[in-house]
Amino acid sequence: MIYLFDDKESRQKSYGWTDERFGLWSDSVIRIKDFADFLLLDESDIFREGNIIMYHESFATCIPYEDRRAYQAFHETISNGSSLQDIRIVIFSGSITSRAINDNTAYVPVTDMYANLECFLDHHQKGETDFKYLLWGKEYEVEQTLIKLIEGYSNDIYEGDTESDWSKIFFASAQKYGIDAPSDDCTQEKLWLSKVSDKDLDNYVKEWFTESEYEALYIPLCFGKILSDYNGLRLAIHIRCTLSINQNKPIYIYSPVTTSFLVRSQYFDILKTRGVKLINMRPIKIIESLGSINPLKENDIKHEMGKIQLPVPQNYEDSHSIANEWAIYRWANATDSEDSAIEKITNTIKSNLYFKHLTTVYPPSEIKLIKEDRLKFRDQLSGISDGLLEQKDINILYVDDEADKGWYEIMANIIHDVNKIGGFYYLGEDLKALSQQDIINQVVNRVKEDSVNIVLLDFRLHKKDHDSHSIEDITSVQILKKIKEFNAGIQVIIFSATNKVWNLLALQKYGADGFIIKEGPENSKEPSFTIQTIENFINTMSLCISNRYKESLCKIVSDLNNNLEKGAKAHKIDKDYQKSVKLFYRMAYSSLPQSVDDPCFDHSFMNYFRIIEATANEIIDVDNPEVKEKNGTMKYSFKFRGTDEYLKDYNEEEFSEIGRKLSMTNKRLNFKQKFYNLFARLGVYSSATFNMVEKRNALTHPNSKVNYKVEPVSLEDVLLAASISFQCIRKMIENKELEE
């Protein structure tokens, strides 16, 4: 039986291995897609003699955090397969760049694994379990052909003189199936059989080409354990993408085959560039080739490398993961952020061929360091009176399952170090071990517990998010909806590698307050993209920091609405009044502008004032004045509802009590007297309330002689009106409870 461990169904589907296709081989293959599948198995069955275990290197990362210690022994047994001589093992992943067979264990890139799996299974059912079918598929004969050709060429001897000067020529040969240099004068080095990883090739280039300058470089097409990997093409790209004094020198790749053999290689594009030439490996052809191509100019390298298209490394889950590390690298350079995680990514980018190629085409030197003052947020609440903000603190929660890769340090640098914000929390690596629902619950609970008013939320937080066909199923979208249901004023910024318009529109629909695109390699075509993205982040954060007052407004309004609803159900508060207040609060919030800079606060201000007016009408009996005649003139007096207390007369210019009952010749209660009596009754009067009433009059009657000039309504005016409405309702509810 074959046990196939791979936790990424999306990866399998991308190679054409759907559930239906696996179903055709269900008699031979048992799939283990996650930890739950693993728990259903008995290890004695897995390790039964004659079995084959196909194991993706990163399967252990899907194990829940609390179970990883117990699982580690199984993982190590598979990884060190030499102790399982009666079982055959296949280790596959994207980090494996060359095929190899060592005793009972085969090592194969994930691409080759799934490309050749059906061929292998077909032979396995017929009783032939040779791993050559898994490593090379139907074309395994190519390897034998290459060996024969190279052995034939290695017997060729050139007996003539080499007229050219080879003293400044570099010549590399393979440890196995290698050939001798055409001249003893040249510098010769050996490419070792087992050292063909990107890190190994990067080390070769740095060791050989940093100090000594050569006029030309000769490298073999075939070296390493698998000749048909054509590692010479990969080495040539490494040379071009590594900064050295030999970066631009002519590269001759001596080969036992013609170009037609190589077109399927993922590194074939290097042969399309100037300064690189495929030559026949006969000694005479090598000697004749010298001087047939010219070195590149230094400024040609970027252009020539732009002709190369490299596939995404298969050890990355998808382009999202690539964009994530690329963005970390670029942001770290621009913000001068550093820690061990960023250093690890930097080292990967400096040695991994895919990233080295990117940094050659989009060099980090194009990223200008952002000065610290340009990383500072603008808090437009800093000038607002403290009494108008029930919570002025900034509490930020950053949620990203890959935060520990370097994002946390970048965010901490900008948010904590530069902007001195103490309330900065994060949820990161531990999320990987949680179910989708557990992630949602943990984030929402943390938002509630820490009084968070700003959330930075990565778009994809669970492995299922990569396979979701509906944006509503994405973990971050569900979190966004839950947060906005709890408190619509909490500011939520989404980080993502996707820039699809329909995703952006959906996120706006669900209430996202900002969207930051992580920089993918395709974005780096524009050198200023990194700086623009970071500046967009600073501007978006500034906007959300300045809008954090909305979280307090929503919380207070929610509590008040609940209390009013309870009062209405208990018949202590008029139901129509309760519904009107709820409507006006919703209108007041929805009419708030997105930016504090926006001068259009008028509608929100007037809606808060309507709440105050509705509260005045709830307390004062404005419809049934007491009528008396005096000297032939009708006099009207008003009472507070449910009492025999009359409204008092106040000086309308300075809100000072005249000391007598208010008696009017008009059946309609004077506007200012109504509010002065309300404020005095509830004990909420101050000079600010007086100014608020004056501002409302100026807006309502801009052409009156007194209010000939209308000052624009500011956020502070709105917060004052909101605060007074809160005080009035709280005091009214308190008084009604005392009346009981």
C-alpha positions as MATLAB code, in Angstrom:
seq = 'MIYLFDDKESRQKSYGWTDERFGLWSDSVIRIKDFADFLLLDESDIFREGNIIMYHESFATCIPYEDRRAYQAFHETISNGSSLQDIRIVIFSGSITSRAINDNTAYVPVTDMYANLECFLDHHQKGETDFKYLLWGKEYEVEQTLIKLIEGYSNDIYEGDTESDWSKIFFASAQKYGIDAPSDDCTQEKLWLSKVSDKDLDNYVKEWFTESEYEALYIPLCFGKILSDYNGLRLAIHIRCTLSINQNKPIYIYSPVTTSFLVRSQYFDILKTRGVKLINMRPIKIIESLGSINPLKENDIKHEMGKIQLPVPQNYEDSHSIANEWAIYRWANATDSEDSAIEKITNTIKSNLYFKHLTTVYPPSEIKLIKEDRLKFRDQLSGISDGLLEQKDINILYVDDEADKGWYEIMANIIHDVNKIGGFYYLGEDLKALSQQDIINQVVNRVKEDSVNIVLLDFRLHKKDHDSHSIEDITSVQILKKIKEFNAGIQVIIFSATNKVWNLLALQKYGADGFIIKEGPENSKEPSFTIQTIENFINTMSLCISNRYKESLCKIVSDLNNNLEKGAKAHKIDKDYQKSVKLFYRMAYSSLPQSVDDPCFDHSFMNYFRIIEATANEIIDVDNPEVKEKNGTMKYSFKFRGTDEYLKDYNEEEFSEIGRKLSMTNKRLNFKQKFYNLFARLGVYSSATFNMVEKRNALTHPNSKVNYKVEPVSLEDVLLAASISFQCIRKMIENKELEE';
ca = [
       0.000    0.000    0.000;
       1.090    3.574   -0.712;
       0.524    6.237    1.987;
       0.567    9.768    0.554;
       1.051   12.583    3.096;
       0.259   16.041    1.661;
      -1.808   18.613    3.557;
      -2.376   20.926    0.559;
      -5.315   19.776   -1.557;
      -4.951   22.999   -3.540;
      -1.415   21.942   -4.491;
      -2.613   18.519   -5.627;
      -5.449   20.037   -7.660;
      -3.063   22.482   -9.315;
      -1.207   19.444  -10.704;
      -4.429   17.836  -11.877;
      -4.800   15.430   -8.953;
      -8.447   15.931   -8.011;
     -10.535   13.731   -5.709;
     -11.924   11.992   -8.787;
      -8.454   11.210  -10.145;
      -7.244    9.875   -6.796;
     -10.411    7.798   -6.668;
      -9.193    5.819   -9.680;
      -6.206    4.665   -7.610;
      -7.955    4.173   -4.260;
      -6.943    0.489   -4.192;
      -3.281    1.531   -4.168;
      -3.136    4.946   -2.466;
      -4.296    6.113    0.957;
      -4.304    9.930    1.189;
      -3.489   11.674    4.463;
      -4.597   15.301    4.066;
      -4.414   16.540    7.666;
      -3.863   15.565   11.285;
      -7.393   14.179   11.578;
      -6.668   11.716    8.754;
      -3.404   10.739   10.450;
      -5.173    9.949   13.736;
      -7.408    7.461   11.927;
      -4.363    5.363   10.994;
      -2.376    2.806   12.946;
       1.384    3.374   12.696;
       1.971   -0.372   12.515;
      -0.076   -0.436    9.315;
       1.888    2.478    7.844;
       5.242    0.851    8.648;
       4.270   -2.559    7.335;
       6.906   -4.310    5.220;
       6.631   -3.568    1.514;
       4.702   -0.312    1.916;
       5.639    2.947    0.214;
       5.380    6.256    2.091;
       5.226    9.460    0.055;
       5.767   12.356    2.445;
       5.714   16.106    1.821;
       8.459   17.766    3.867;
       6.152   20.402    5.359;
       3.328   18.077    6.437;
       4.338   18.557   10.079;
       3.279   22.217    9.896;
      -0.397   21.190    9.735;
      -0.170   19.440   13.101;
      -1.923   21.380   15.919;
       0.567   23.128   18.151;
      -0.258   21.066   21.230;
       0.252   17.774   19.328;
       3.509   18.593   17.554;
       5.787   17.172   20.239;
       4.047   13.783   20.104;
       4.055   13.804   16.287;
       7.729   14.707   16.039;
       8.930   11.104   16.496;
       6.862    9.920   13.514;
       8.128   12.835   11.422;
      11.766   12.087   12.234;
      11.318    8.370   11.506;
      10.085    9.207    8.009;
      12.705   11.902    7.410;
      15.528    9.567    8.500;
      14.247    6.678    6.418;
      17.434    4.620    6.642;
      16.001    2.836    9.705;
      13.040    1.603    7.627;
      14.855   -0.653    5.199;
      11.766   -2.800    4.525;
       9.788    0.264    3.476;
      10.395    2.556    0.528;
      10.103    6.298    1.126;
       9.604    9.284   -1.147;
      10.388   12.730    0.263;
       8.995   15.474   -1.945;
       8.669   19.266   -1.713;
       9.364   22.456   -3.574;
      12.587   22.988   -1.666;
      14.034   19.858   -3.305;
      15.486   21.079   -6.566;
      17.193   17.913   -7.800;
      16.040   14.297   -8.029;
      17.982   11.618   -6.200;
      17.705    8.056   -4.883;
      19.620    7.038   -1.752;
      19.126    3.441   -0.636;
      15.391    3.090    0.155;
      14.592    6.817   -0.092;
      13.882    8.949   -3.155;
      14.013   12.748   -3.140;
      11.950   14.492   -5.788;
      10.685   18.037   -6.493;
       6.936   18.319   -5.976;
       6.420   19.193   -9.652;
       8.064   15.976  -10.827;
       6.327   13.982   -8.119;
       2.815   14.770   -9.323;
       3.771   14.919  -13.011;
       5.095   11.337  -12.872;
       2.819    9.880  -10.184;
       0.364    8.226  -12.571;
       3.193    6.618  -14.529;
       4.626    5.252  -11.281;
       1.239    3.992  -10.037;
       0.596    2.252  -13.334;
       3.891    0.347  -13.069;
       3.302   -0.268   -9.354;
       0.011   -2.023  -10.063;
       1.918   -4.264  -12.467;
       4.361   -5.161   -9.693;
       7.212   -2.866  -10.805;
       8.032   -0.331   -8.101;
      11.194    1.210   -9.520;
      11.433    4.844   -8.407;
      12.878    5.775  -11.807;
       9.291    6.042  -13.062;
       8.480    8.529  -10.289;
      11.605   10.627  -10.850;
      11.661   10.618  -14.649;
       8.312    9.231  -15.756;
       8.117    7.865  -19.256;
      11.309    9.707  -20.227;
      13.658    7.963  -17.815;
      15.616    6.807  -20.855;
      16.888   10.395  -21.240;
      19.102    9.947  -18.191;
      20.701    6.867  -19.696;
      21.181    8.686  -22.997;
      22.964   11.580  -21.274;
      25.291    9.232  -19.420;
      26.285    7.455  -22.638;
      26.855   10.722  -24.506;
      28.976   12.250  -21.753;
      31.047    9.070  -21.369;
      31.699    9.162  -25.115;
      32.791   12.793  -25.077;
      34.997   12.265  -22.032;
      37.108    9.826  -24.087;
      37.817   12.466  -26.723;
      41.336   13.828  -26.616;
      42.451   17.014  -28.327;
      46.065   16.654  -29.399;
      46.558   20.064  -31.024;
      47.892   23.241  -29.464;
      45.634   25.824  -27.835;
      46.737   29.042  -29.424;
      44.551   31.229  -27.214;
      45.568   32.395  -23.748;
      43.560   30.421  -21.162;
      45.243   31.875  -18.092;
      42.238   34.101  -17.331;
      39.608   31.523  -18.125;
      37.494   29.743  -15.495;
      36.564   26.107  -16.129;
      34.225   24.041  -13.909;
      33.748   20.304  -14.314;
      31.366   17.785  -12.761;
      32.524   15.411  -10.068;
      30.978   12.489  -11.965;
      30.924   12.279  -15.757;
      33.132   15.347  -15.890;
      35.722   16.230  -18.535;
      39.138   17.802  -18.274;
      39.793   21.455  -19.007;
      41.227   22.139  -22.483;
      44.263   23.845  -20.938;
      46.168   23.480  -17.708;
      46.590   27.257  -17.656;
      42.978   27.977  -16.773;
      41.493   28.045  -13.271;
      39.702   24.758  -12.614;
      37.050   23.922   -9.984;
      34.884   20.905   -9.239;
      31.064   20.840   -8.962;
      30.377   18.240   -6.298;
      27.843   15.507   -6.843;
      25.607   16.244   -3.843;
      25.903   20.039   -3.787;
      23.285   21.301   -6.222;
      20.799   23.182   -4.049;
      20.317   26.907   -4.607;
      22.327   27.550   -1.466;
      25.160   25.353   -2.784;
      25.184   27.069   -6.178;
      25.074   30.472   -4.506;
      28.091   29.455   -2.408;
      29.965   28.282   -5.531;
      29.449   31.654   -7.213;
      30.469   33.679   -4.159;
      33.512   31.516   -3.495;
      34.780   31.390   -7.084;
      33.865   34.734   -8.593;
      34.170   37.357   -5.864;
      37.947   37.954   -5.808;
      39.483   36.708   -9.088;
      38.361   38.286  -12.341;
      38.096   36.109  -15.466;
      37.602   36.780  -19.155;
      35.186   33.875  -19.676;
      33.415   31.201  -17.620;
      32.909   27.589  -18.732;
      30.407   25.403  -16.879;
      28.928   21.964  -17.652;
      25.259   21.597  -18.578;
      24.974   18.354  -16.600;
      26.198   17.873  -13.054;
      24.780   16.522   -9.815;
      23.131   13.170   -9.221;
      20.520   13.669  -11.939;
      22.041   14.788  -15.229;
      18.668   15.608  -16.813;
      18.086   18.348  -14.235;
      20.413   20.415  -16.458;
      21.833   22.258  -13.456;
      24.262   24.198  -15.636;
      21.399   26.402  -16.804;
      20.514   27.123  -13.189;
      24.139   27.866  -12.292;
      24.378   30.325  -15.187;
      21.380   32.271  -13.821;
      22.997   32.272  -10.369;
      26.136   33.798  -11.873;
      24.159   36.531  -13.603;
      22.103   37.270  -10.490;
      24.993   37.433   -8.014;
      26.844   40.703   -7.638;
      30.509   40.020   -8.430;
      33.307   41.181  -10.730;
      32.415   38.266  -13.023;
      28.665   38.864  -13.136;
      28.766   40.156  -16.709;
      31.416   37.803  -18.176;
      30.710   35.480  -21.145;
      29.256   32.156  -19.986;
      29.814   29.037  -22.090;
      27.677   26.028  -21.131;
      29.240   22.907  -22.604;
      26.655   20.243  -23.354;
      26.292   16.667  -24.656;
      22.929   17.588  -26.283;
      21.455   20.300  -28.468;
      19.018   23.015  -27.477;
      16.002   20.893  -28.449;
      16.612   18.671  -25.387;
      16.359   21.651  -23.055;
      13.206   23.516  -24.049;
      11.170   21.909  -21.254;
      13.635   22.975  -18.577;
      12.341   25.702  -16.265;
      15.730   27.426  -16.672;
      15.787   27.350  -20.469;
      15.314   31.131  -20.771;
      18.938   31.798  -19.798;
      19.842   30.660  -23.319;
      17.728   33.511  -24.724;
      19.963   36.115  -23.112;
      23.038   37.740  -24.593;
      26.406   36.661  -23.229;
      25.390   33.014  -22.669;
      26.054   30.289  -25.216;
      25.370   26.559  -25.349;
      28.323   24.743  -26.965;
      29.168   21.134  -27.727;
      31.361   19.559  -25.072;
      33.905   18.026  -27.480;
      37.314   19.471  -26.540;
      37.805   20.925  -30.013;
      34.444   22.714  -29.843;
      35.260   24.140  -26.432;
      38.607   25.461  -27.671;
      37.043   26.965  -30.799;
      34.319   28.718  -28.799;
      36.612   31.033  -26.825;
      36.026   34.641  -27.798;
      32.835   33.959  -29.754;
      30.645   36.007  -27.389;
      31.241   39.321  -25.668;
      30.776   40.296  -22.051;
      27.694   42.263  -21.075;
      27.815   45.850  -19.973;
      26.886   46.233  -16.331;
      23.669   48.068  -17.131;
      22.656   45.271  -19.543;
      22.260   42.656  -16.821;
      18.924   43.917  -15.508;
      17.478   44.015  -19.020;
      18.757   40.558  -19.986;
      17.513   38.970  -16.762;
      14.128   40.517  -17.478;
      13.857   38.062  -20.399;
      13.801   35.145  -17.970;
      10.577   33.746  -16.535;
      11.136   31.476  -13.541;
       8.339   29.376  -12.027;
       7.263   30.026   -8.444;
       9.277   27.746   -6.120;
       7.096   24.815   -5.171;
       8.072   24.956   -1.504;
       5.810   28.012   -1.342;
       2.120   27.319   -1.003;
       1.165   29.804   -3.684;
       1.869   33.264   -5.058;
       0.427   34.706   -1.835;
       3.350   33.293    0.154;
       5.832   34.584   -2.415;
       4.306   38.063   -2.289;
       4.364   37.940    1.503;
       8.118   37.346    1.774;
       8.897   39.680   -1.102;
       6.872   42.457    0.549;
       8.581   41.857    3.907;
      11.966   42.186    2.221;
      11.006   45.389    0.412;
       9.247   46.998    3.407;
      12.135   46.108    5.716;
      14.567   47.840    3.353;
      12.395   50.941    3.127;
      11.683   51.249    6.872;
      15.076   50.099    8.174;
      13.454   47.237   10.119;
      15.487   44.251   11.203;
      15.285   41.142   13.361;
      16.161   37.463   13.051;
      13.042   36.654   11.006;
      13.737   39.445    8.525;
      17.386   38.355    8.358;
      16.230   34.813    7.541;
      14.076   36.078    4.660;
      16.886   38.325    3.494;
      19.271   35.366    3.404;
      16.693   33.306    1.494;
      16.229   36.076   -1.017;
      19.980   36.412   -1.449;
      20.465   32.678   -2.151;
      17.177   31.375   -3.566;
      17.374   31.641   -7.344;
      13.796   32.830   -7.812;
      14.323   35.741   -5.426;
      17.868   36.440   -6.629;
      16.428   36.831  -10.092;
      13.782   39.223   -8.762;
      16.348   41.357   -6.940;
      18.390   41.550  -10.141;
      15.415   42.700  -12.187;
      14.031   44.862   -9.345;
      17.139   45.802   -7.334;
      16.678   46.870   -3.704;
      18.907   49.867   -4.425;
      15.849   51.384   -6.113;
      14.072   51.478   -2.742;
      14.752   54.723   -0.933;
      14.894   54.652    2.847;
      11.852   56.434    4.255;
      12.795   59.056    6.808;
      11.322   58.561   10.259;
       9.178   61.693   10.161;
       7.388   60.326    7.068;
       6.460   57.175    9.023;
       4.604   59.135   11.690;
       0.830   58.935   11.868;
      -1.349   62.029   11.986;
      -3.741   61.884   14.924;
      -6.378   64.516   14.278;
      -8.013   63.803   17.623;
      -4.993   65.240   19.422;
      -6.633   68.680   19.481;
     -10.024   67.413   20.694;
     -10.946   68.104   24.325;
     -10.319   65.017   26.454;
     -13.775   65.223   27.997;
     -15.389   64.557   24.635;
     -13.555   61.248   24.076;
     -14.451   58.485   26.474;
     -11.469   56.484   25.171;
      -8.624   58.458   23.646;
      -6.084   55.612   23.858;
      -4.982   53.917   20.649;
      -5.270   50.121   20.896;
      -4.168   48.227   17.801;
      -4.479   44.472   17.195;
      -2.416   43.003   14.345;
      -3.600   39.585   13.101;
      -1.434   37.630   10.660;
      -0.544   33.929   10.719;
       2.790   34.867    9.120;
       3.499   37.840   11.383;
       6.542   36.090   12.852;
       8.191   35.962    9.422;
       9.060   39.634    9.802;
       5.797   41.549    9.538;
       5.523   41.895   13.298;
       8.914   43.578   13.542;
       8.065   45.954   10.678;
       4.739   46.859   12.295;
       6.302   47.176   15.746;
       8.993   49.429   14.297;
       6.457   51.749   12.669;
       3.704   51.622   15.296;
       5.606   51.297   18.566;
       9.131   52.572   17.963;
       8.412   55.469   15.607;
       4.895   56.447   16.681;
       5.259   55.551   20.386;
       1.932   53.687   20.530;
       1.958   51.412   23.571;
      -1.311   49.607   22.892;
       0.003   47.329   20.144;
      -0.900   43.629   20.290;
      -0.716   40.799   17.793;
      -1.861   37.259   17.036;
       0.436   35.302   14.765;
       2.077   31.898   14.431;
      -0.239   30.156   16.920;
      -3.171   30.705   14.551;
      -1.770   28.042   12.181;
      -2.752   25.258   14.563;
      -6.349   26.467   15.001;
      -9.498   25.632   13.095;
     -11.144   28.360   11.064;
     -13.847   28.890   13.697;
     -11.287   28.944   16.527;
      -9.337   31.667   14.696;
     -12.501   33.743   14.312;
     -13.439   33.315   17.970;
      -9.943   34.082   19.264;
      -9.590   37.289   17.235;
     -13.058   38.602   18.097;
     -12.579   37.805   21.792;
      -9.223   39.572   21.789;
     -10.812   42.638   20.208;
     -13.367   42.732   23.008;
     -10.944   42.005   25.858;
      -8.320   44.600   24.914;
     -10.765   47.402   23.979;
      -9.245   47.413   20.502;
     -10.232   50.294   18.238;
      -8.036   49.448   15.214;
      -7.498   45.981   13.691;
      -4.861   45.151   11.060;
      -6.127   41.935    9.510;
      -4.377   39.671    7.011;
      -6.753   38.537    4.266;
      -5.904   34.811    4.411;
      -5.496   33.304    7.876;
      -6.347   29.622    7.338;
      -5.322   27.074    4.729;
      -8.953   26.753    3.578;
      -8.847   30.399    2.508;
      -6.627   29.453   -0.425;
      -9.313   27.114   -1.788;
     -12.396   29.246   -1.064;
     -14.532   30.080   -4.077;
     -16.678   32.591   -2.183;
     -15.204   35.614   -0.442;
     -17.751   35.164    2.346;
     -15.974   31.926    3.310;
     -12.624   33.687    3.804;
     -11.653   33.718    7.483;
     -10.785   37.426    7.585;
     -14.116   38.376    5.985;
     -15.981   36.424    8.652;
     -13.888   38.165   11.322;
     -14.575   41.544    9.710;
     -18.324   40.907    9.780;
     -18.202   39.767   13.428;
     -16.209   42.828   14.491;
     -18.557   45.209   12.706;
     -21.574   43.447   14.245;
     -20.022   43.915   17.665;
     -19.015   47.541   17.057;
     -19.233   49.181   13.632;
     -16.858   51.938   14.758;
     -13.847   49.647   15.205;
     -11.517   50.456   12.327;
     -10.439   47.405   10.275;
      -7.636   47.486    7.712;
      -7.160   44.435    5.464;
      -3.703   43.345    4.264;
      -3.571   41.119    1.212;
      -1.540   40.053   -1.781;
      -4.688   40.150   -3.896;
      -5.753   43.301   -5.702;
      -8.841   41.886   -7.388;
     -11.495   44.556   -7.730;
     -14.355   42.272   -6.664;
     -12.521   41.429   -3.442;
     -12.021   45.107   -2.677;
     -15.673   45.879   -3.357;
     -16.832   42.989   -1.163;
     -14.577   44.090    1.693;
     -15.949   47.622    1.448;
     -19.454   46.183    1.496;
     -18.709   44.395    4.763;
     -17.284   47.555    6.315;
     -13.503   47.435    5.817;
     -12.019   50.862    6.514;
      -8.832   50.387    4.514;
      -7.070   47.969    2.199;
      -3.294   47.584    1.829;
      -1.887   45.483   -1.010;
       1.170   43.452   -0.115;
       3.751   43.956   -2.802;
       3.980   41.054   -5.209;
       6.881   40.743   -7.668;
       4.678   41.993  -10.505;
       4.134   45.277   -8.616;
       7.874   45.941   -8.402;
       8.006   46.849  -12.078;
       7.242   50.320  -10.777;
      10.283   51.207   -8.588;
       8.254   53.587   -6.412;
       5.564   50.990   -5.610;
       7.122   50.035   -2.255;
       7.298   53.630   -1.052;
       3.804   54.396   -2.332;
       2.385   51.328   -0.568;
       4.018   52.222    2.749;
       2.840   55.823    2.438;
      -0.644   54.481    1.718;
      -0.363   52.413    4.894;
       0.704   55.487    6.910;
      -2.190   57.516    5.460;
      -4.706   54.721    6.068;
      -3.475   54.264    9.636;
      -3.662   58.022   10.190;
      -7.243   58.007    8.958;
      -8.218   55.081   11.206;
      -6.430   56.563   14.224;
      -8.303   59.812   13.661;
     -11.559   57.861   13.285;
     -11.144   55.755   16.415;
     -13.663   58.035   18.139;
     -16.300   56.113   16.172;
     -15.645   53.004   18.265;
     -16.512   54.935   21.450;
     -19.598   56.474   19.843;
     -20.890   53.073   18.752;
     -20.256   51.483   22.139;
     -22.031   54.242   24.046;
     -24.945   54.353   21.610;
     -25.333   50.571   21.778;
     -25.533   50.686   25.587;
     -27.986   53.600   25.530;
     -30.200   51.945   22.925;
     -30.305   48.773   25.010;
     -31.278   50.723   28.123;
     -33.922   52.693   26.226;
     -35.337   49.485   24.782;
     -35.556   47.961   28.257;
     -37.235   51.120   29.506;
     -39.745   51.030   26.647;
     -40.585   47.377   27.335;
     -41.095   48.248   31.018;
     -43.331   51.191   29.953;
     -41.033   53.663   31.687;
     -40.035   55.317   28.420;
     -42.247   56.216   25.486;
     -41.790   53.639   22.717;
     -42.000   56.197   19.902;
     -39.302   58.250   21.617;
     -37.094   55.168   21.953;
     -37.474   54.313   18.241;
     -36.826   57.924   17.193;
     -33.625   58.101   19.219;
     -32.394   54.824   17.723;
     -33.112   56.122   14.211;
     -31.432   59.490   14.828;
     -28.327   57.811   16.280;
     -28.070   55.605   13.195;
     -28.465   58.632   10.936;
     -25.940   60.641   12.957;
     -23.319   57.882   12.627;
     -23.908   57.112    8.961;
     -23.603   60.807    8.058;
     -20.150   61.130    9.635;
     -17.544   61.784    6.914;
     -14.763   59.251    6.367;
     -12.053   61.844    6.953;
     -11.740   64.286    9.820;
     -10.512   66.776    7.202;
     -13.879   66.611    5.473;
     -15.859   69.726    6.526;
     -19.267   68.048    6.051;
     -20.163   67.382    9.689;
     -23.422   69.362    9.499;
     -25.810   66.417    9.026;
     -24.323   64.394   11.850;
     -24.394   67.425   14.166;
     -28.057   68.118   13.398;
     -29.042   64.484   13.989;
     -27.412   64.475   17.414;
     -29.209   67.721   18.155;
     -32.515   66.117   17.103;
     -31.902   63.495   19.801;
     -31.470   66.261   22.376;
     -34.647   67.897   21.118;
     -36.545   64.596   21.244;
     -35.336   64.163   24.832;
     -36.559   67.682   25.654;
     -39.978   66.818   24.235;
     -39.972   63.613   26.276;
     -39.347   65.547   29.520;
     -41.313   68.731   28.831;
     -45.022   68.756   27.996;
     -44.742   71.003   24.955;
     -48.247   70.237   23.629;
     -50.451   71.178   26.600;
     -49.492   74.590   28.001;
     -51.447   76.124   30.848;
     -53.376   79.179   29.596;
     -54.213   82.335   31.604;
     -55.462   85.775   30.605;
     -53.746   88.837   31.995;
     -54.706   92.393   30.999;
     -56.401   91.011   27.922;
     -53.357   89.038   26.835;
     -53.181   85.254   26.780;
     -50.266   83.872   28.781;
     -48.913   80.333   28.293;
     -46.926   78.326   30.835;
     -45.363   74.888   30.400;
     -44.703   72.060   32.845;
     -42.322   69.147   33.061;
     -44.197   65.943   32.217;
     -45.750   64.131   35.190;
     -45.063   67.012   37.603;
     -46.557   70.311   38.711;
     -43.260   72.072   38.127;
     -43.286   74.957   35.685;
     -40.494   75.834   33.320;
     -38.415   78.768   34.468;
     -37.512   81.900   32.582;
     -33.855   82.181   31.478;
     -31.899   85.042   30.008;
     -31.574   83.907   26.404;
     -28.310   85.730   25.846;
     -26.280   84.242   28.687;
     -28.316   81.366   30.171;
     -28.865   82.886   33.588;
     -32.041   82.108   35.554;
     -34.256   85.204   35.980;
     -35.956   83.527   38.915;
     -39.558   83.381   37.779;
     -41.941   81.052   36.038;
     -41.719   81.173   32.283;
     -44.849   82.841   30.903;
     -45.174   83.343   27.159;
     -47.598   85.045   24.817;
     -46.926   82.361   22.211;
     -48.525   78.934   22.414;
     -45.370   77.415   20.954;
     -42.561   76.990   23.447;
     -39.559   79.204   22.779;
     -36.710   77.133   21.292;
     -33.953   78.379   23.593;
     -36.121   78.259   26.706;
     -36.936   74.634   25.999;
     -33.290   73.642   25.868;
     -32.184   75.841   28.780;
     -34.843   74.222   30.959;
     -33.820   70.749   29.729;
     -30.157   71.322   30.560;
     -30.941   72.871   33.939;
     -33.358   70.058   34.791;
     -30.831   67.349   33.966;
     -27.790   69.211   35.284;
     -25.845   69.108   32.039;
     -25.442   72.814   31.401;
     -22.065   74.374   30.673;
     -20.738   77.137   28.466;
     -20.197   74.424   25.857;
     -23.901   73.549   25.792;
     -24.722   77.210   25.361;
     -22.329   77.426   22.397;
     -23.816   74.274   20.905;
     -27.299   75.800   20.914;
     -25.919   78.953   19.313;
     -24.197   76.885   16.613;
     -27.448   75.037   15.886;
     -29.308   78.347   15.535;
     -26.666   79.692   13.197;
     -27.061   76.607   10.959;
     -30.852   76.712   11.024;
     -31.234   80.491   10.624;
     -28.129   81.673    8.756;
     -29.794   84.827    7.477;
     -30.866   86.274   10.811;
     -29.277   89.514   11.890;
     -27.671   87.919   14.911;
     -26.237   84.930   13.049;
     -25.056   86.598    9.879;
     -21.889   84.479    9.797;
     -21.981   80.656    9.898;
     -18.891   78.906   11.250;
     -18.333   75.436    9.774;
     -19.309   72.533   11.988;
     -16.247   70.656   13.248;
     -15.738   67.172   14.645;
     -15.481   68.744   18.086;
     -18.956   70.258   17.607;
     -20.315   66.833   16.665;
     -18.672   65.120   19.637;
     -20.030   67.815   21.930;
     -23.568   67.324   20.610;
     -23.170   63.557   20.940;
     -21.804   63.881   24.480;
     -24.669   66.151   25.571;
     -27.196   63.719   24.055;
     -25.582   60.883   26.024;
     -25.675   62.887   29.262;
     -29.297   63.890   28.741;
     -30.488   60.339   28.088;
     -28.478   58.847   30.957;
     -29.797   61.458   33.392;
     -33.354   61.055   32.122;
     -33.205   57.265   32.593;
     -31.702   57.754   36.063;
     -34.488   60.191   37.058;
     -37.199   57.835   35.808;
     -35.704   55.017   37.865;
     -35.674   57.281   40.960;
     -39.324   58.112   40.366;
     -40.120   54.424   40.827;
];
